[in-house]
Amino acid sequence: MKRAPSSGTLAVLMATLNGAAFLEEQLASIAGQTYPDIDLWVSDDGSTDATIAILQQWAKRWTKGRVVLLQGPGAGRAENFRALISHPELRAEYFAFANQDDIWEPEKLATSIQWIEHNAFAVASVFCSRKLKIAQNGAVAGSSPLYQRPAEFRNALVQNIASGNTMLFNRTAQQLLAESCRNVEFSSHDWWLYLIVTGAGGVVHFDPQPLVRERQPNQRDGWQGQLAAARAMLPARFADQADRNIQGLVRNTELLTGDARKICDLYWKVRSDNFIRRILALHQSGVYRQTVLGQVGLYLAAMFGRL
């Protein structure tokens, strides 16, 4: 089902903490969007630099909508975004997550909305995309992977391909997200959105066009960056995130489709049954990662009980 392009309000949700160094550049890129109606919701988690002063100055000259500045819960980035998502006064037709130090391409929001309205506006829908990686000085340093397999629940259970700073989602998805996270302490707001939308029968589209320039911290350069990336993929760390995701899905079973529930049941066997049944359940579930190496790693993890 398709419809004409929307002129509805969009709410950008930004969680900040001591982001003064690059915040001006990010806010300028949001103000420079071709989409006209943008409310900016910012939850600050206790900045001690000039972040608040910068936000207050921008609030005075913001012309696309209104700026709402909130005091964050002070419990980490995930909880800061959770507070934004669940805010009782949050109203818009579309929503987008934002980092405090990125740069958005001018057509980011318009492109995202156009895809949803021409393809899937009637259901919970999320648009996400590739991103360019930039150094501290703004120089392009590479790009994120180009994922080509479908963005669906079978993938979301074991991999997050939807980076929060590229995400734009409609009101139906926001309502689903807000309802599902009331009693769920997720470790990653973007992974949880990917999970709950696909699990509830919604649509997630991964676009190959980079629409965000993501600034890379200095420590990610060289061998230190490789080490940090490797640590993020350690079985124990992945298992901890997977545990939180599974617990969240169990608490929101009523929101899932029948097919998603069956997949969850099989995936639970992969994580708890004996060797032979783990492999059989993994095959039956159809759960997958995006690359051949990732899929091999998935089966190895299942074999050794590390999922």
C-alpha positions in Angstrom: 0.0 0.0 0.0 1.3 3.4 -1.0 0.5 7.0 -0.2 1.6 10.5 -0.9 4.7 11.8 0.9 4.0 12.9 4.5 4.4 16.3 6.0 3.9 14.9 9.5 6.2 15.8 12.4 9.3 13.8 13.0 11.0 13.5 16.4 14.7 13.1 16.6 15.7 11.3 19.8 19.2 12.1 21.0 21.0 10.9 24.1 23.9 13.1 25.2 26.8 12.9 27.6 29.8 15.3 27.4 29.4 15.6 23.6 30.4 19.2 23.2 33.3 18.5 20.9 31.2 17.5 17.9 27.6 18.3 18.9 27.5 21.6 16.9 28.3 19.7 13.7 25.7 17.1 14.3 23.0 19.6 15.2 23.8 21.6 12.1 23.4 18.5 10.0 20.0 17.8 11.5 19.0 21.4 11.0 20.1 21.1 7.4 17.8 18.2 6.6 15.6 18.6 3.5 12.6 17.3 5.6 10.8 20.3 7.0 9.2 19.3 10.3 11.6 18.1 13.0 11.2 18.2 16.8 14.4 17.6 18.7 14.2 15.6 21.9 17.4 15.4 23.9 18.0 13.6 27.1 21.3 14.5 28.8 22.8 12.1 31.3 24.7 14.6 33.4 27.2 16.4 31.0 29.9 18.5 32.7 31.2 20.1 29.5 29.5 22.7 27.3 26.9 20.2 26.0 23.9 21.8 27.8 24.9 25.3 26.8 25.2 24.3 23.1 21.8 22.7 23.3 20.2 25.7 24.9 21.6 28.0 22.2 20.3 25.7 19.4 16.9 25.6 21.1 16.6 29.4 20.8 17.2 29.3 17.0 15.6 26.1 16.0 13.0 26.8 13.3 11.9 23.3 12.2 9.8 22.5 15.3 10.4 22.5 19.0 13.4 21.4 21.1 12.7 19.4 24.3 15.6 19.1 26.8 15.3 16.4 29.4 17.4 15.2 32.3 18.5 11.7 31.7 18.2 8.8 34.3 22.0 8.7 34.7 22.0 4.9 34.3 23.9 4.6 31.0 23.2 5.1 27.3 20.7 2.3 26.9 18.6 3.5 29.8 18.8 7.1 28.5 17.3 6.1 25.1 14.8 3.9 26.9 13.6 7.0 28.9 13.2 9.0 25.6 11.3 6.2 23.9 8.9 5.9 26.8 8.4 9.6 27.6 4.6 10.1 28.0 4.6 13.4 26.1 6.5 12.1 23.0 4.3 12.6 20.0 5.2 12.4 16.3 4.4 10.5 13.1 8.0 9.4 12.6 11.0 9.0 15.0 14.8 8.8 14.4 17.6 8.0 16.8 20.7 10.2 16.8 24.2 10.1 18.2 25.8 13.2 19.5 28.8 13.2 17.2 27.8 12.1 13.8 27.0 14.0 10.6 23.8 13.3 8.7 23.6 13.6 4.9 21.0 16.3 4.0 18.5 13.8 2.6 18.7 11.2 5.4 15.3 11.8 6.9 13.4 12.4 3.6 14.9 9.3 2.0 14.0 7.1 5.0 10.4 8.4 5.2 9.9 8.1 1.5 10.8 4.4 1.6 8.4 3.6 4.5 5.5 5.5 2.9 6.0 3.8 -0.4 6.4 0.3 0.9 5.2 -0.4 4.4 3.6 2.5 6.2 0.5 0.5 7.4 2.6 -1.8 9.7 5.4 -1.2 12.2 8.2 -0.2 10.0 11.9 0.6 10.4 14.3 2.0 7.8 18.1 1.7 8.5 21.1 1.9 6.3 24.8 1.6 5.8 27.0 4.4 7.2 30.3 6.0 6.4 33.0 5.9 9.1 34.9 9.1 9.6 37.9 10.0 11.7 37.9 12.6 14.4 38.8 15.2 11.8 35.9 14.2 9.5 38.0 12.3 6.9 36.2 9.3 5.5 37.9 6.1 6.9 35.7 3.4 5.4 32.1 2.2 5.5 30.0 -0.3 7.4 29.2 -3.8 5.9 26.8 -4.2 3.1 24.3 -6.7 4.3 22.3 -8.5 1.6 20.3 -11.2 3.3 16.8 -10.2 4.5 16.4 -8.2 7.7 14.0 -10.4 9.6 13.4 -12.1 13.0 15.6 -15.1 12.2 18.5 -12.8 11.7 17.7 -10.4 14.6 17.9 -13.2 17.1 21.6 -13.7 16.6 22.8 -10.5 14.9 22.1 -6.7 14.9 22.5 -5.2 11.5 20.4 -2.1 12.3 22.6 0.6 13.6 20.6 3.0 15.8 22.0 6.2 14.3 20.7 5.2 10.9 17.2 4.1 12.1 13.9 5.9 11.3 10.6 4.3 12.3 7.0 5.1 12.2 4.5 5.7 15.0 3.3 2.1 15.0 6.8 0.9 15.6 7.4 3.5 18.3 4.2 2.5 20.1 5.3 -1.2 19.9 8.8 -0.3 21.1 7.5 1.8 24.0 5.1 -0.9 25.1 7.7 -3.7 24.9 10.4 -1.8 26.8 8.3 -0.9 29.9 9.6 -3.9 31.8 12.7 -4.7 29.7 16.2 -3.5 30.5 17.7 -3.9 27.0 21.5 -3.6 26.5 21.0 -2.1 23.0 18.1 0.1 22.0 18.6 -0.5 18.3 19.0 -4.3 18.5 15.8 -4.4 20.6 13.9 -2.4 18.0 15.1 -4.7 15.3 14.0 -7.7 17.3 10.6 -6.5 18.5 9.5 -5.1 15.2 10.4 -8.2 13.1 9.1 -10.4 15.9 5.7 -8.7 15.9 5.4 -9.0 12.1 6.7 -5.5 11.1 9.1 -4.6 8.4 12.8 -3.6 8.7 14.5 -2.4 5.5 18.3 -2.2 5.3 19.3 0.2 2.6 22.7 0.1 0.9 23.1 3.9 0.6 25.1 5.4 3.4 23.1 8.3 4.9 25.1 8.9 8.1 28.8 9.7 8.7 29.7 8.0 12.0 32.6 9.4 13.9 35.0 6.8 15.2 36.7 7.3 18.5 40.5 7.5 18.4 40.9 4.3 20.4 39.3 2.4 17.5 42.2 3.1 15.2 44.9 0.5 14.6 45.4 -2.6 16.7 43.4 -1.1 19.6 40.4 -0.8 17.4 40.7 -4.4 16.2 41.0 -5.6 19.8 37.9 -3.6 20.9 36.0 -5.1 18.0 37.2 -8.6 18.8 36.1 -8.2 22.5 32.6 -7.2 21.4 32.3 -10.5 19.7 33.5 -12.7 22.5 31.0 -15.5 23.3 30.5 -14.5 26.9 29.6 -10.9 25.9 27.3 -12.0 23.1 25.6 -14.6 25.4 24.9 -11.8 27.9 23.2 -9.7 25.3 21.4 -12.7 24.0 20.1 -13.5 27.5 18.7 -10.0 27.9 17.1 -10.2 24.5 15.5 -13.6 25.2 14.2 -12.5 28.6 12.7 -9.4 26.9 11.0 -11.5 24.3 9.6 -13.9 27.0 8.1 -10.9 28.8 6.5 -9.7 25.6 5.3 -13.0 24.1 1.8 -11.6 23.5 3.3 -9.1 21.0 5.0 -11.8 18.9 3.5 -13.6 15.9 2.9 -17.3 16.1 5.9 -17.9 13.7 8.2 -15.8 15.9 7.1 -17.8 19.0 8.0 -21.1 17.3 11.4 -19.7 16.3 12.0 -18.6 19.8 11.1 -22.0 21.2 13.6 -23.7 18.8 16.3 -21.1 19.6 15.8 -21.8 23.3 16.6 -25.4 22.6 19.8 -24.3 20.8 20.9 -22.6 23.9 19.8 -25.3 26.5 19.6 -28.8 24.9 22.2 -31.5 24.4 24.7 -31.4 21.5 22.7 -33.2 18.8 19.4 -31.5 19.6 21.1 -28.1 19.6 22.3 -28.5 16.1 19.0 -29.9 14.9 17.1 -27.1 16.6 19.4 -24.5 15.0 18.8 -25.9 11.6 15.0 -26.2 12.1 14.8 -22.6 13.4 16.3 -21.1 10.2 18.2 -18.6 12.4 21.1 -17.0 10.5 23.8 -14.5 10.3 24.5 -12.4 7.3 27.8 -13.8 6.1 29.2 -17.3 5.5 31.8 -16.9 8.2 29.2 -15.5 10.5 27.0 -18.6 9.9 30.0 -20.9 10.5 30.6 -19.1 13.7 27.0 -19.5 14.7 27.1 -23.3 14.3 30.4 -23.6 16.1 28.9 -21.6 19.0 25.9 -23.9 19.0 28.1 -27.0 19.0 30.1 -25.8 22.0 27.1 -24.4 23.9 28.2 -20.7 23.7 25.1 -19.1 22.2 
